[in-house]
């Protein structure tokens, strides 16, 4: 496997509207060897993924559920409607049991409450990105 293939396998997209959480997750994952791209809201990730790079999103999406504007569930629904099959891990601070169940129904690989244990998140990412 080439270096670029290995890096694309360790690509993580984080959609999180809390700047402190977004920054800390980015720093933590980069320290673990992941290539991280951040989006401060669901609309920015949506616009990126359906733009010129449509359906070629590599890696995994770490997604919050509660955000201003488009929420995490709505983003997942749109991705699935567009047949964009990027693996999704939900990390939420205020998700209701109904929202968490809906995320799983829509194919989220895991749903965690904030703060998520670093080792658990890394294990889930590694399992998801294989």
Secondary structure, DSSP 8 states (H G I E B T S, - for coil): --HHHHHHHTEEEEE-S-HHHHHHHHHHHHHTT-EEEEESSHHHHHHHHTTTTTT---SEEEE-S--SSS-HHHHHHHHHHTT---EEEEEESS--HHHHHHHHHTT-SEEEESS--HHHHHHHHHHHT-
